[in-house]
Amino acid sequence: MFAKQTYIARRNQLRQRMPKGGIVVLIGNSEAPRNYFDNAYSFRQDSTFLYYWGIDEPWFAAVLDLDTAGECLYGNDVDIDDIIWMGPQPTVASKGAAIGCAATAPLADFQKAVTAAV
């Protein structure tokens, strides 16, 4: 992961190159099923998502609003069942702060945001 200024600059450059109006939707990958025993790659993040957002974890998405210059990172915090197995984990808000994105929301809100923009 690079410094947060790197990701902020990349997203700003993308905004400048896009036509005015609308949103940019960036969707990260989900976990891939393991269809054979020797598959060591159960997950590979989408390269575009990784370039602009720097998060190498499954089940994330993001929206850049070209009208307001706003942005939001969507993902789910781990629940108590996950914490039992993995221990405390960083929140989506802390991951957003690490890449210079102050606005975060649960993944369920992603579709609502895209639908509202359409």
Buried (B, 14 or more C-beta within 10 A) or exposed (E): EEEBEBBBEBBBEBBEEEEEEEBBEBBBBEEEEEEEEEEEEEEEBBEEBBBBBBBBBBBBBBBBBBEEEEBBBBBBBBEEEEEEEEEEEEBBBEBBBBBBBEBBBEBEBBEEBBEEEE
